[in-house]
Amino acid sequence: MTQQVTHPMVKFQRQVRSLVDSKIIKPSDSLWKIALLYGDEWSHWKRELLDFGFTMQDPISELLAVEAWDDE
């Protein structure tokens, strides 16, 4: 029996989707707006996003559109 581990970015993506669904942020907002909500954790998530090729000016909708997170 194998247990599949959820990629940390999947969890982050779900949290951001929840913020959009709650209308706290909009899909058209830039990724940097998330920084205002994540406080001390933001430096970690910003580094992760940059590693995946995002810029802080990209719209949140681009983050939500990712279907698979590969570390390769």
WOKAMO-V903806 format. One record per helix or strand of 2 or more residues. SS is the DSSP state (h for helix, s for strand). FROM is the first residue (numbers start at 1). TO is the last residue. Records with the same first field share a line. If there is no record, write none. Layout:
SS: FROM-TO, FROM-TO
This chain:
h: 8-21, 31-51, 60-65
